[in-house]
Structure formats: structure tokens, C-alpha cells
Amino acid sequence: MKIIAFDTSTKFLCVAVWEEQRLCEYSIETGRLLSTLLSLHLDRILKVMQWKIGDIDYFACGVGPGSFTGLRIGLAAMKGLAFSLKKPVIPVSSLDILAHNAAKSLEKNLIIAPVIDAKRGMVYTSFYKVVDGKIKRPSSYQLLPKEEFIKKLNKVPTAFCGDGLAVYQEDIRRKLGELALFMDKDYWHPRCRGLIQIALDKINAGEISDAKKILPLYLYPQDCQVK
């Protein structure tokens, strides 16, 4: 089974391929060159793996929330490839990817709160529980003003990840003090090893979709979105 996965929800392009326990992952900061670099690196990875595009069995993609433009570019590419090849797609929230990557590096069970900077004094977030190595999400995906997000933080040990820490880390520290664990910058953007693992779990559970049904997870109100 061959899987190709990528996430374009942040300023980093993350691409990975998986085949029978072999994982190859690549991440690069793209700035405004995402549309150019995405196709370029997909082509390079396929050549390194000696795959043809038709060899791929599944496409997995991060669907956000995150960069409005980045998500549109990434999902357009994924939908075009999957639709033309008639291959299934596994959509995954970029918040889930962040939480999964963080959980794999923690030595104890904690609450995990990804924090993505949504601009305008807002954050994308959700809350996850890690119990015996398994991740559960008891809350919904949320777009919150900073003040409301800080109010929702319970005074329990919590690990934070995501690029929102560049803006809101001190606010979180004032609320939780030593109960807050801030992941380093390697965990501030989605990494595709987490996306691949979630995709494998979804494939095994039969939770797959097709290109026509995949939508980005924006969370902003309809009047802030392209109709």
C-alpha cells in the first residue's frame, strides 16, 4: 500500500510518502512560493521513490484550520490528483496532526492544546486527552478570541503546540504558570508523520472519502469565506 500525504495549512509545506513501514518526510518553509514548491517537491519525491503517480493507493491531506490561501492551494492539488486517478482521500484536521505529533513526544499523559494563530486576535484550537498512548478529542474544533481561549484553560498540566505560541505563550503562562508545557518549534506546524499515522488508522477503520466531498476546515463565519 502506497500513501502520499501533505499539509499546507501553515507557512511550512509538509510532504510525506509511506509504503509498508517505510516513511519518507520532507518539510520546508515556503513563504509565498507554496503553489510552485508543492508541485516541484511532489515530483521530486515520486522520482526518489521511483513511483509513478498512478501507483499511489491513497491520498491524505491536512484540511485545516489554518492559512486560507495555503489550504486552497493544497486541497486543489489533492482533489485534482485524486479525482483524475479515481483514488480515495483521507482528510485530517491539522489540529489533530499537531496533537498527534505532540503526544508521541510526551513521556506522560497530559491534556494537549494545539494553538494556531488565526490572526485578528483569534486562535484555532481544540483540546485532547492522552490516555495510555491513545489520543481522544472531547471538544470540538474551535475558533476563539484570545480572551475566551485563555478562560477555557483549566489549571491542570497541559502541553501546548502550534504557531500561536509565538503570539500567546505569555498569556497562557500567566494563566497556568508551571502547569503549562510549551513544545519547541519543531511542534509548531503539522508534520506529516502524524498525518500518515492518522490516515493509516482511518484506512483500517474504513473512514475514507473521495475528492468531491473534501472541504477545507476554515471555522471563520461564512461572510469571511469564499462562496
MIZALO-333462 format. One record per residue: x, y, z of N, C-alpha, C, O in turn. Coordinates in steps of 0.001 Angstrom, whole numbers, plus 500000, padded with zeros to 6 digits. Each point is the difference from the previous one (the first is absolute). Layout:
XYZXYZXYZXYZ/...
***
This chain:
500843498800500000499157501200500000500879501250500000500936500105500792/498763500834498326500751501239499876499096501191500339498876500105499510/501642500784501336499260501195500405500876501216499769501191499979500310/498233501070499152500677501291499943499152500997500781498777500030499863/501888500789500960499282500908500891500673501361499994501223500096499906/497972500959500196500605501311500214499042500925500740498779499852499956/501839501109500726499252501027500735500532501362499584501209500233499987/497867500666499673500365501347499554499283501061500831499741501101499514/499939498569501738499203500897500834500815501104500660499430500936500560/501912498967499381500861501013500602501001500490498955499887499670498819/501089501117501624501019500478499071500998498914499633500888500221499177/498968498591501436500845498864499667499248499032499095498839499673500246/501832499881498715499478498909499176500547498700500567501212499822500115/497893499282500234500396498699500542499493498917499057498806499937499706/502092499217499822499649498925499059500601498697500510501120499988500512/498147498924499350500530498697500420499442498904499105498914500123499433/501856498804500456499532498799499314500214498814500932500917499997500820/498235499008499044500058498812500866499756498763499152499111499965499150/501713499015501111499808498709499339500511498898500915501204499886500231/497885499306500286500363498820500785501078500291501048501103499453499952/498548501419500989500865500358501130501138500963499635500751500419500882/499386499928497870501036500952499595499376501380499860499073500199499216/501451500758501559499466501359499990501092500970499576501096499990500561/498610500841498462500901501064499580499247501322500120498924500166499425/501654500776501329499315501259500281500891501176499642501219499948500159/498153501110499355500741501196499619499186501220500412498785500041499805/501901500964500772499331501224500430500860501195499643501215499982500196/498147501067499276500746501193499599499107501225500193498796499959499745/501830501141500716499261501255500105499899500610498608501009500190499319/497755500117500263499776500398498608499743501486499808500227500525498910/499303500167502127499618501387499794498883500080498974498962499354500141/501268501460498805498973500170498964500235499102498786499371500185498958/501524498851501175500338499135498870499316498642500071500401499066499307/498569500820501527499377498699500224499537499342498709500286498826499767/499008501909499402499425499392498795501083499443499091499796498974499350/501364501695500596501106499528499171500704498811500637500283499004499333/500000501105501969500789498976500682499219498708500218500601498926500050/498085501151500081499208498797500226500156499032498832500347498837500206/499405501619498593500112499113498837501437499539499789500246498861499602/500694502030500667501414499662499826500417498871500940500649499047499569/498983501050501715500429499002500969499217498698499866500537498929500285/498216501142499289499268498768499718500699499222498886500167498783500085/500233501930498887500688499347498880501337499405500449500345498888499600/500404501839501222501287499507500474499848498751500854500757499040499856/498247500983501043499790498855500889499622498758499207500485498906500289/498656501255498718499607498860499176501203499416499258500114498784499850/500776502088499689501191499519499293500945499267500944500563498966499640/499615501569501575500867499342500983499454498619500359500759499039500131/497910500868500028499374498731500355499860499068498802499680498821500150/500566501723498657499821499248498755498549499537499847499719498881499571/499383502017500795498572499761499841499491500775498784500532501049499638/498440498411499758499180500756499065498792500507500769499578499377500974/499872501725498606498882500589500738498825499023500108499258500027500982/500577499119498016498919499025500029500213498862500974499075499234500269/502149500640500271500287498933500966499404500273501366499849499081500805/499809502177499468499542500388501336498605499426500264499109500091499156/500721499321502024498720499402500371499090500972500736498783499977499821/501812500882501012499217500946500799500700501350500035501227500087500008/497955500968500011500490501342500260499493500434501375498830499794500323/502045500805500486499599500541501300500354501476500025501054500400499507/498071500405501064500273501434500003499513500656501281498970499636500567/501821501356499869499559500848501098499010501012499459500290500684499018/498541499423501607498940500867499482499811501260500835499033500737499806/501897499513501131499888501207500804499406499711501369499811498844500379/499903502207500346500038501416499618501420500520499857500960499394500476/499143501742498858501304500589499787499951501045498903498985500671499812/502111499463499469500112501015498963498939499823498922499882498933499399/499349502122500365498916499950499009500563499663498621499508499094499327/501522501637500258500576499775498677500700498651499922499848499270499020/500923500399502019500718498735500011499076498807499868500284499068499248/498608500956501482499060498888499937499374499869498618499820498888499504/499852502227499878499392499950498672500972499423498972499602499234499122/501669501138500993501002499469499070500189498501500217499984499221499047/500193500381502207500241498596500309498831499105499644500182498934499413/498614501499500944498836499163499721499695499948498510499540498973499500/500708502119499785499784499977498547500923498966499350499584499251499116/501670500719501331500942499025499449499584498573500349500005499117499142/499636500666502119499605498664500441498741499525499286499934498859499544/499076502007500360498746499618499351500222499710498523499417499065499452/501427501736499904500261499782498584500667498665499747499616499274499084/501386500395501724500702498726499830499087498821500310499907499055499217/499422501004501927499159498874500429498829499788499046499655498863499677/499735502230499874498849499883499107500413499416498655499321499122499466/501791501363499986500429499526498676500425498535500036499849499277499015/500683500292502127500467498617500124498958499073500615500208498790500094/498654501801500329498924499236500639500515499259501255499734498814500198/501000501920500622500565499444501223499322500619501221499575501155499950/500317498089501150499367500526501206500894501002500724501223499998499853/498123500859500937500687501042500754499653499865501479498869499666500354/502115500596500507499758500018501441500262501418500496501156500410500107/497769500357500203500190501350500527500261499952501507499377499215500715/501537501620499761500349500022501422500136501451500453500653500805499336/498736499520501783500161501345500543501460500250500349500669499138500570/499816502044499087501376500357500335500196500100501513501116499818500486/497826500467500263500071499980501463500268498590500501500778499805500934/498576499207498443500239498598500378501454499604499730500606499269500783/499947501220498102501386499674499671500936500577501054500908499312500468/498877501947499907500831500626501027499929499231501309501025499745500632/497759499881499778499821499285501267500667498630499957500621499575500974/499249499745497907500590498665499872501523500078500097500621499199500698/499978501763498603501451500141500049500479500331501408501019499478500454/498247501388500234500373500367501373499900498800500926500879499779500833/498053499444499025499766498859500896501118498970499895500375499385500999/500153500428497810501049499001499802501302500362500703500839499132500239/499335502147500094501242500430500636499877500167501508501001500230500679/497781499658499858499781500203501429500252498706500762499660498916499525/500929501200501644500308498829500808498884499667500991500053498959500655/498949501899499464498905499735500915498697500495499386500002500768499038/498901498786501529498697500376499489499656501433500410500022500340501182/499664500483497837499660501396500241498826500408499123499657499309499040/499731501819501300499116500664499066500882500665498936501023500600500329/498586499295498412500732500670498925499083501037499367498855499709499655/501668501507500198499216501082499405500795500618498849500860500846500244/498877498758498518500616500694498868499452501426499927498815500236500237/502055500695499434499608501403499890500523500530498671501205500190499835/497895500047499222500375500534498696499575501460499938498856500332500312/502052500529499290499693501425499879499032500224498845500342499773498840/498447500673501486498972500256498984499930501480499623499097500420499276/501871500373501223500069501440499756498806500697500690499145499340500590/500816501955499327498911500809500558499776499739501493498881500152500489/502167499459500234499844499712501420499237498722500284499416499849501073/500582499215497961499241498754500115500957498807499931501122500103499504/498390498752501014500771498764499914499097498859499541498816499951500336/501762499136498892499365498720499720500506499023501066501197499955500283/497913499282500294500448499083501041499014498860500190498888500015499471/501539499016501282499159498930500521500773499404501161501172500320500198/498185498820500568500663499416501162499965498479499880498985499412499628/502143499970500694500168498561499827500461499375501310500734500614500774/498827498164499457500469499228501138500863498853499495499660499345499015/501436500419501652500865498870499669499918499006501146500429500288501117/499025498558498601499844498963501017500624498706499483499550499432499006/501488500117501682500692498764499614500407500012498535499863499003499291/500638502139500273500507500116498638498962500253498931500354500175498834/498366499850501529498931500238499035499470501423500156499844500504501112/499885500131497751499562501392499999498494500078499799499453499395499078/499884501352501792498561500217499876499730501500499986500670500770500689/498341499634498519499656501412499885498579500211500534499035499828499256/500824500544502028498668500194500569499359501323499611498801500179500213/501959500751499226499445501303499625499956500137498489500626499230499271/498629501758500274499884500247498558501184500833499521500785500503500803/499334499636497876500965500931499435499424501398500199498821500231499731/502000500694500736499474501298500393500833501154499458501219499903499861/498090501187499839500619501281499696499594500947501118498822500322500149/502162500130500646499685500762501209500819501285500070501158500027499581/498237501045500952500821501158500354501003499587501076499737499099500796/501406501566499218501043499633500961499460499956501430500299499068500746/498919501919499633499505500071501377499131498797500345500100499453501098/499051500135497970499134498849500260500811498716500069499710499122500813/501297500765498341500874498832500048500700499901501355500037498924500597/500509502168499886500696499993501286499042499608501130500393499275500914/498369501191499032499012499650501028499696498504500018499694499435501050/500392499929497784499676498576499916501097499097500577499771498808500204/501392501735500054501106499182500486499789499611501457499901500860500876/500032497846499371499881499503501374501381499878500623500986499761499303/499079500401501996501294499953500688500419498561500246500016499508501129/500323499836497764500527498637500001501197499984499060500094500860499125/500821498192501028501152499942499096499560499898498539499260499088499630/501194501839499556499570500080498608501197500288499104500811500878500296/499292498382498611501064500221499009499430500822498848498923499701499485/501802501326500121499560500890498927500956499902498813501218499932500163/498194500063498637500786499956498771499309500880498973498848500390500190/501842499923498729499401500819498959500612501390499924500585500488500967/499271500150497860500647501292499792499367501130500797500570501089500076/498266498680500517499391501002500864500830500296501238499805501030500646/501123498073499692500855500229501161500920501196499788500427500626500970/499883499698497788500831501167499730499307501286500427500654501018500229/498013498936499880499214501193500335499433499929501419499953501011500701/499615497794499726499200499899501221500657499214501136499346499701501000/501923499966498860500651499180501021500003500680501371499746499341501008/500530501932499048500047500686501294498624500100500637499889499926501224/499054500240497977498638500015500540499664498658500642499390499948501067/501010498977498277499763498658500530500800499792501290499499499437500972/501746501025499016500855499837501179499418500728501217500046499489501119/499410501704498648499412500755501113498805499260500605499740500109501198/499535499136497968498824499285500490500392498699500700499466499693501066/501455499540498356500288498653500497501328499877500749500200499043500747/500692501901499063501286499908500681500757498738499628500146499685498819/500340499588502190500807498806499761499184498818499494500568498970499637/498110501163500332499164498919499464500039499956498472499567499023499389/500953502039500002500068500072498537501336499460499506501065500415500459/498856498654498599501191499473499331499958500478498552499075499669499259/501923501103500344500037500543498648500943499164499139501195499909500282/498257499481498664500803499197499094500928500917499193499666501158499746/501482498325499859500934500835499243499494500186498569498963499454499623/501774501316499592499510500440498693499844498868498990499329500175498982/501273498677501278499774498855499118498543499552500025499557499276499108/499700501148501905498603499605500153499050501178499777498851499973500441/501635501050498879499178501168499736499279499916498653499147500838499708/501176498181499486499272499816498747499797498493499789500784499194500500/498167500425498762499724498570499802501157499300499299500590500526499056/499716498279501430500992499145499350499289498753499477499126499443500665/501256500139498156499213498987499311500129498592500565499219499123499632/501748500636501256500035498670500612498723499794500825499473498889500065/500033502189500565498729499905500726498831499830499056499084499223500271/500941501499498623498938499883498987499941498582499441498913499451499824/502237499955499896500043498637499480499422499017501017499219499121499636/501158501022501628499509499061501008498485500097500173499317498983500108/500166502238499918498550500179500100499315499412498768498956499357500106/501646500872498722499423499462498765499961498478500031499008499401499585/502058499962500902500014498539500099498894499503500924499334499012499694/500468501661501428498928499621500929498639500127499320499135499139500164/500681501937499073498725500219499316499774498968498890498877499536499801/502174500114499491499881498972498955499584498674500628499110499316499494/501537500329501605499668498747500682498568499995500526499373498946500107/500113502250500223498633500112500514498987500213498877498801500100500258/501674499970498496499099500206498872499503501421499858498994500238499331/501699500723501294499571501399499981500722500749498877500914500786500250/498668498960498534500614500651498846498933500775499242498804499772500182/501641501147498963499069500837499262500463500091498551500939499316499593/498395501533499638500449500230498626500183501492499785499545500822500795/501129499509498115500424501374499766498844500988499972500154501138500444/498693498449499044498869500914499877499473500475501354499417501080500090/500780498134500948499402500303501300500928500752500950499570500434501069/501687499722498554500968500606500903499835501516500026499998500648498953/499864499911502239499877501441500178501020500480501029500337499262500926/500155501958498921500918500534500999499253500326501294498813500325499980/501888499586501123499440500319501305500441501422500357501066500199500584/498099500791499056500375501393500199499634500510501400500822500632500664/497948499094499784499442500418501290499572501462500053499131500356500796/501460500492498375499529501383499994498563500056499466499606499127499226/499598501886501174498618500109499519499936500053498480500992500304499338/497835499398500115499825499950498548500334501317499321500465500003498860/499307501119501819500258501287499356501501500291499885500391500993499386/500448498148501200501464500134499886500576498969499049501220499857499915/497929499419499366500462498919499138499592500263498558499110500803499720/501567498496499371499634500081498586498774499128499773500011498821500354/498937501736499063498771499236499776500018499374498615499050499315499620/
***
